[in-house]
Amino acid sequence: MTSDVIPLKKNTDPLFKKWKKEGSFVPLFVKLQDLNTDQKEEAPPLRYFSKEELQASVITNISDLLNTRVTLPAHVFNAIIQNDQFEGYPELYGLPDFSYFDASNQATWSYYTFLIKTAIERNESRLTNVSVVLEKFMPPFQTLQATISGDLIINEMTEPLSFNVTLTSSHTQRSPS
């Protein structure tokens, strides 16, 4: 039996490196979004993120993740994450409800950090070696300052990425650093 499929080879042509852009392909979900509803067609089609656009995309996705709450009860969610059975459950996208969380008690910060780190590792594959550091609680505003960092994967290269987030009772605000 013969096949008409030609196997792909890595392009070793030195001219190819000059044409290659620094950045990454746009995820399918972003391609499917209508970024400008007034425009009938995108020109040119969104196919490639620059390095800066990729960083912004990852930060936006993590912000969306941190602003989403899982739909499972806490005891079911905890049982699943303790057994490391995250794969394939859309119900596990986001963070559990933290309305009971006492942010003024630093002894509980390690569990909160674990949940944020686990959610990012499971749902944002473009960021590896994720680190979450909760820095300070501001009682007058009921906010918690955190820094999220990791290695951003850009094609075959990795680059460090770090940004600050402010966790509040109603929403998460992000600010790149």
C-alpha positions in Angstrom: 0.0 0.0 0.0 1.4 3.4 -0.9 0.7 6.7 0.7 0.4 10.1 -0.9 1.4 11.8 2.4 4.8 13.4 2.3 6.4 13.4 5.8 7.3 16.8 7.1 10.9 17.6 7.7 12.4 20.4 9.8 13.4 23.1 7.4 17.2 23.5 7.7 17.5 26.1 4.9 19.4 29.1 6.3 17.1 31.5 4.4 14.1 30.0 6.3 15.5 31.4 9.5 15.4 34.9 8.0 11.7 34.6 7.1 10.7 33.0 10.4 9.0 35.5 12.7 9.7 35.7 16.4 6.4 34.8 18.1 3.9 32.0 18.1 0.9 30.7 16.2 -2.5 32.1 17.4 -4.5 29.5 19.3 -7.6 28.2 17.4 -10.0 29.7 20.0 -8.6 33.2 19.4 -8.9 32.7 15.6 -12.6 31.9 16.0 -13.3 35.1 18.0 -14.7 38.1 16.1 -12.4 40.8 17.3 -14.1 43.6 15.3 -17.8 43.0 14.6 -18.0 46.0 12.2 -15.4 44.6 9.8 -16.7 41.9 7.4 -13.3 40.2 6.9 -10.1 40.3 8.8 -7.3 41.6 6.6 -4.8 40.0 7.0 -6.2 37.0 8.9 -4.9 36.6 12.4 -2.5 33.7 12.2 0.6 34.7 14.2 1.2 36.5 17.5 4.3 38.6 18.0 6.2 38.1 21.2 4.3 41.0 22.9 0.9 39.8 21.6 1.7 36.2 22.9 2.6 37.6 26.4 -0.6 39.7 26.4 -2.6 36.6 25.3 -1.2 34.5 28.1 -1.8 37.2 30.7 -5.4 37.7 29.5 -6.1 33.9 29.5 -4.8 33.6 33.1 -6.9 36.6 34.2 -10.0 34.9 32.7 -9.0 31.7 34.4 -8.6 33.4 37.8 -12.0 35.2 37.3 -13.8 31.9 36.7 -15.2 29.7 39.4 -15.5 25.9 39.2 -19.0 24.5 39.3 -18.2 21.5 41.5 -18.8 21.4 45.3 -15.6 22.0 47.3 -15.4 18.4 48.6 -15.6 17.0 45.1 -13.1 19.5 43.7 -10.6 18.8 46.5 -10.9 15.0 46.0 -10.2 15.4 42.3 -7.2 17.6 42.7 -5.7 15.5 45.5 -5.8 12.5 43.2 -4.4 14.5 40.3 -7.3 13.7 38.0 -7.6 17.1 36.3 -7.5 15.9 32.7 -10.6 16.3 30.6 -12.9 17.9 33.1 -14.2 21.3 31.8 -15.9 21.7 35.2 -12.4 22.2 36.7 -11.6 25.3 34.7 -11.2 28.2 37.1 -10.8 28.4 40.9 -13.1 27.2 43.7 -15.2 29.7 45.7 -13.0 31.6 48.1 -15.6 33.5 49.9 -14.7 31.6 53.1 -11.0 32.3 52.6 -9.4 34.5 55.3 -6.7 36.4 53.4 -5.5 38.1 56.6 -4.3 34.7 57.9 -1.0 34.0 56.1 -1.1 30.4 57.3 -3.8 29.7 54.6 -1.9 31.3 51.8 0.0 28.2 50.8 -3.2 26.4 49.9 -4.5 29.3 47.9 -1.2 29.5 46.1 -1.4 25.8 45.4 -4.8 26.1 43.8 -3.8 29.1 41.6 -0.6 27.4 40.5 -2.5 24.1 39.7 -5.2 25.9 37.8 -2.6 27.7 35.6 -0.5 24.6 35.0 -3.6 22.6 33.9 -5.1 25.3 31.7 -2.4 27.4 30.2 0.1 25.2 28.5 2.1 28.1 27.0 3.5 28.9 30.5 5.7 26.4 32.3 7.5 26.3 35.6 4.7 28.4 37.1 5.4 30.2 40.4 2.7 32.0 42.4 3.8 34.3 45.3 1.1 35.9 47.5 2.8 39.1 48.7 0.5 41.2 50.9 -3.0 41.6 52.1 -4.5 45.1 52.2 -7.3 45.1 54.7 -8.8 48.5 53.8 -9.5 47.3 50.2 -9.8 43.6 51.0 -7.3 42.8 48.2 -4.4 40.4 48.0 -1.4 41.2 45.9 0.3 38.3 44.0 3.0 37.8 41.5 2.7 35.0 38.9 5.8 34.0 36.9 7.0 31.3 34.7 8.6 30.4 31.4 6.7 31.4 28.3 7.1 29.0 25.4 7.7 30.7 22.1 8.2 28.0 19.5 11.4 26.3 20.4 12.5 29.0 22.9 11.4 29.9 26.4 11.4 33.4 27.9 10.6 34.4 31.5 7.3 36.1 32.0 6.2 37.7 35.3 3.2 39.8 36.1 1.3 41.1 39.2 -2.3 40.4 40.0 -4.6 42.0 42.5 -7.1 39.5 43.9 -10.3 41.1 45.1 -13.6 39.7 46.3 -15.3 40.6 43.1 -12.7 40.4 40.3 -9.0 40.1 39.5 -7.1 42.9 38.1 -3.8 42.3 36.2 -0.8 44.5 35.7 2.3 43.4 33.7 5.6 43.9 35.3 
